[in-house]
């Protein structure tokens, strides 16, 4: 069955337009409460944690979701602005039945989204999301709670403090960041208070930018998707490192002391080798997506580490990690999942791990964080209007020819976008001219059939 509302990371869209309306949020809450209760064979469920980032539309969606859960007889715990991984953690630690994060992650403030977590702190499976979709489109009046069974809502004032203490413990007893001068960009998002406070409590010298949210400036010229301001500030302050989070703080990009940008592939390579040396890398395997650079895979192989690739989306990384019992995974975009410490990508916690490695090495970030030379990689999008061109024989033949051309000297990835009518063509290889030619030729064929 095709998913109608849920994408690779919950439900997302333009705020106050379908499906990101108050009415839809109300139905999502009601349907989620019902489906998860049925998953537990009718066992009573009574607690929901709802967190959000700093978007203007979060107020509307928070109230609508709250009303939906209350109407199903569930009590709601409201945390206010807090990172996505904090919601996952609090859902588990507070013994809640459902966790909800209101955020569109790295998207502009005009978008918003709803991410759902189960009682174990993990994102819901595709199968459960499909069941929720079925309920959303049904008449739910008959399953509403009786007047005497309606839920209550309350704010959890110490939610940020609980998460800060949890993140700090991931470094180990007695470990600090003393001696490091850090510039952190909070993307005017969910971690605008939590992230600087955590670094300060760990004794780092902290300079903070992107910490003045106004409801409309989340991810605007700041954060993990736009690091120019951070790069300049790191150099101007002669800082040791720059840390960029995105709007909901589940991804991380690092800037070294020279102002160079370090992406998720480099960080995963660094952590994988370090963890293997410590006996912390289960199965000597890193889980990453099909988008990770071939240079990372070769670097891992040289260090006796396997790479397990998954479809794009941190939910699929987490699923593969759970299935294989692996401890480290992530995405080139900066989602890094550490199974020993959490159930989803956590930008702040990953940053602490990276800074710990740098501090322990006694070297500069530029010497530690760039662990491999990435292969030239080109990504090009082709818009289509008349059904996916990937089903046409001429496109299939062109893809086969492109794969044959790259052979063992590169890699080709062709996939439809999960959110728009676009075919994404990515190629990488040792010869940049060949990569450019392969992408150009293939995109021309796809365009002819679009």
N, C-alpha and C positions, 0 to 999 in steps of 0.2 A: 504493500500500500504506500502511495506517495504521501510524504509529509506535507501538510498544507500550511501550517503555521510555524513549526519548529525548524530552525536551521541547524548548523553545526554547533551553535552556542546559544541555545534557547530561542526565544521569540524576539525578533528585532525589527525595527522600522522607524519611520518618521513619527515623532511624537504628535499625538492628537490626530493622527490619521490611521486608518485601519492597517495593521492590526494593533497598533500601539495607542488604543483609546482606553478611556476609563471603563467603558462597558466591557471591552475585551478583557481587561485586567481582572474585573469582577468575575467574569466567567472562568478565566484561567484558574483563579483561586478556588472557586467552587468545584470545578472539575478535578483539580489536583487533589483536593481534600478527599473527594469521593473515591477516585481511582486508587490512591495510596491506601485508603482504608480498606478497599476491596482486596488489594494486594496482600494485606495483613489478615485476610480472612475475616473481615468485619471487626477485628480487634479495635478497641477504643483508641482514638488518637486525639490529642488535645493541645498540642503546642507547636507553634510556627515561629521561626525567626525571620524577620524581614530587615534587610540592609539596603543601602542605596549609595549612589555616588552623589555628585553635586549638581546635576542637571536640573534646570528649572522644572522640567516635567516630572521629576521624581516625586514632588509633593502630590500631584494628581494621582499618579500610579500607586504610590504608597497607600493613599487613602482608599482607593478602589480595591486593591488587593486585600487590605485589612478588612474592609466590609465583606468581601467575599468569604474570607476564612471565618469571620465571626458568624456569618449567616449559616455556616456549616457546623457551628458549635465548637470551633477551635479557638484557643487563646493565642493571642498574637504578642510577640516580643519585638519591639521596634528598637533598632540600634542607632539610627541616624547614619550619617556618612561613615562608611567603613569599607575596607577592601573586600573584594570577592572572596579571597581565601579566608578572611576573618569570618565571613558568614558560614562558610563550609565548616570551619573549626568550631564555631559557637553552636551550630546545629548539633554537632556531635557531643560537645562538652556539656551543653545544657539539656541533653537528652530530649531534644526536640524531635518532632516527627517529620517536619519539612523545613527546608531553608530556602529563602528567596532573595536573590540579589537583583536590584533594579539598576541596570546599567547597560550602556551600549559600548562599553570598553573603550577602545581607541577612537571611536567615531565622534563627530562633532556634536555639540549640545542639542542640535535639532533632532537627533535620533535618540531612541532609548530602547531598552530591552528588558526581558525578564528571564533570569537564569534560575533553574530549580535544582535543589539538592535533596537527597534522601536523608534518612536519619543517620546514616553512616558517614555523611559528609561528602559523598560522591555525587556527581551529576547523575541525573536520572538516565536510564537506558533509552535507546530508540524505541523499544517496544512499549515502555511505559508512557513515553511522550505520545505515541500513536493512540494509546487508550485515552489519554487526556484530550487529544484532539477530537476524538469521537464524542466525548462527553460535552465539550465546548459547544458543539453544534446540536445538542439535544435539549429538550425541555427539562430543566433541573429544579423546577418548582416543587416537585414531589419529594425531593431528597433534602430539602432545607430543614434545619433544626427547629424543634418546637420552641415557643417563646421562653420557656424555663431552661432551655439547653443552649441558648445563645452564648457565644464566647465573650471574653474580655480582652482589652488591649492595654499594654503598659510599656513604658520606655525603660530600657536597660542602660542606665547612666554610665556604668563602668565597663561597657562593651569595649571601648578602645583600650582601656588599661588591661583587661583580660588578654586581649590579642597581643599587646606589646610584650607582656610577660611571656607569653607562649613563644613569640618570635625570638626573644632574647635567649630563651633556654636552648634554642637550636644550636647556639655556638658552643655550648658546654659550660660547665661550672667554672667560674673564674676567668673565662675568656673575655677580652675587651677589644675595642678598636682604638685604644689609646695610641696617639702618635700619628693617626691618619687625619688629614684635612680633606673633608668631603664636601662637594657641592651636590645637593640633591634637588632634582626637578620633580615636583609632585603632580605635574600636569593640571594643576588647579582641580584636582580630582579627589577621589575617596580617601587617599592617604595624606592629605595636606597637613593634618595634625599628627597623625600616628607615625609616619616615617621619620620626620625630623626628631620627634621625641625619642624614638627608639635608638637612633644613632647617637643622640646626645647622652642618653642614659648608659650607652655602651662606651662613653668617654671619647668619642670622636670629636674633632673640631668641625662643626656643622655650619654650612652656608646654604640657605634654602631659597629656591626660586619656584615659581609655579604654585604658590601656596596662598593665593588670594582669590578663591573662587567667588563668582558672582552669579552663578547659574547659567551663564552663557559663554564662559571662557575656558571650559574644560577642553583639553587637548588642542587649544588654539595657539599655535606658534610655540608650543612647549610639549614636554613629555617625550615618551619613547618613540613617537612617530615623527617628531620634529625636534631634533637635538641641537640645532644651530646655536640657540641661546645658551644652552648648557656647555657646549664645546667652547664658546667664547669666554664664558664665565670661569671655567676651569683654568684656562690659560691665564686670564686676568688675575685670578686669585692665587696663582701658583699652587693650586690644589693637587693632592695626590691622585684623586680619582673623582669622576662624576658619575652619578647614578640617576638614570631616567626611568620613571615609572609611567604607566599609562593611566587612563581615567579611572579604572577600577583596581589598579595596582597588581594585576596578575601577570604582568610581563615586565621585563627588565632589559634595558640597553645600557652599556657602560661606556664611559668616555675616559681614556687614559690621560696622563698628565700633559701629553703633547696636544691634546684636543682631538685625537683620533677616535672614531666611533668603533666600538666593539660589539658585534651582534651576538644573537643567541647561539649560533653555531660555534663561534670561538669560545664562548663561556661554557657550553656543554662539553666541548673538547677538553678544556682546562679542568673542569670538575670531574669528568670521567676518569682521566688519568690519575688525578689526585686521589679520588675515591678508590680506584683500583689498588693503588699503593697502600692504602689504609685498610684494604680488605672490606670496603664498604660498598663496592659495586657488584651487586648480585649478578651472577652468571657472566661476569665480565662483558656486560652488554649495555649499550645505550639505546634507548628507544627514541626515534625522531621521525619526522614526517618525510614524505617524498620531496619536499621543498628544500631540505637541508643540502648544503653544497657537497659535491663529490669529494672536494678536498678534505672535508671533515671525515668522511668515510675512510679515505686513504690514510689519514693521520691516525684514526682509531685502529685500523688494521696493523699499522706499524707498531702500535703499542699493545697488541694482543687483545684488542677490544672489538667485539662485533657490533654492528649497527642493525637494529631491527626497525624497518621503515613502516609507517602507517599512512592512511589518508590524512589530508590536511584537517587540523582541528585538534585542540589539546584533549578533547574528550576521547578521541581515538588513541592518542598517546597513553592516556590513563588506562583505558581498557586493555591495551596490549601489555602495559606494565603489570596490571593485576593478573591477567591471564598467565604471564610468564614469570611472575614473582620478581620482576626487575625493580630496581630502586631509583633509577635516574632516567629522565626522559624530558623531551621538550621540543620546541620549535625554533626555527631561525629567527622568527619575529620577537623572540624573547620570553615566551612562556617556558618556564623551567619547573618541572615537577619532581619533587624529592619525596618518594614514598615513605621514607623513614620519618618525615616531619609533617606531611600534609597530604591532602587528597586532590589538590588541583594546583595549577600554576600559581606561584607566589613570588612576585617581583622583589619584595623587600627581603624575604628570607633568603632568596637566591643571592641578593646583593651582599648579605652578611657572609655567606659562604665564600663568595669571590674575594671580599675584602680580607677575610681571615686567611685565605691562601696567600694573598699579596703580602700581608703583614708578616706571616710566618716565614716567607721567602727572604725578606729583607731587601727585595728588589723593587724596582719601579713597576707601575701597572703596565707600561708599554713593553717591558721585558717579560712579563708574566702572562698577560691576557691574550696576546696574539700567538696562537699555538700552531697555526698552519696558514699557508698561502691559498686562499680560495681560488678555485678555477673560474675563468670568465663565465658569467651567467647572464643570459638575456631572457627577460619575461615580457611577452607581448600579448595584448588582449585583442580578440576579434569579436565584434558585436554581431549577433544574428537576429533575424526576425521571423523566419519561416520554418521553425522546427530545427532541432539540433543538426548541424551539418556533419557531425561525427558519424552519423549512420549511413552516409553516402559512400559508395564504393571508391569514388575518385579521391575522397579525403582519406579513407582507410589506406589506399595505395600510397598516397603522399606521405602518410605517417610511417608506413613500413619502409619507404625509401629513405626518409630522414633518419630513422633508427639505424638503417644499414650504413648510411654515410658516416654517422658518428662512431658506430661499431664500438670498439673497446676504448676509444679515446674520449668518450663523453657520455652524456646521458640526456634523454629527451622525456619530457612529461607534457602530455596534452590532456586537459580536463575541463569540463564545464564548471562554471562558477555555481556555487550553491545558493547565491542570493540575487543574481542578475543574469540576463540573457547574453552571456559572454563566454567565449572559449579562451582559456588561458593556455598559452604555448610557452613552455620554458625549456631551454636547452643550455647545456654547459659542457665545456670540454677544454682540452689543452690548447687547441688552436682557436683563438678568438674570431679570426676571419671566417673559419669554417662554421663556427657556432652562429655567427651573424647571418651567414648565407642560408644555413639550414632553417633558422627561424623565419627569415624573410620569405623563402620559397614556400614553406608550409603554410604560413599565414595567407599568402596570396591565393593558394588553392582553397583554403577555408573560406576566404572572403568571396570567392567566385561561387561558392555553394551556400552562402549565408542569405 
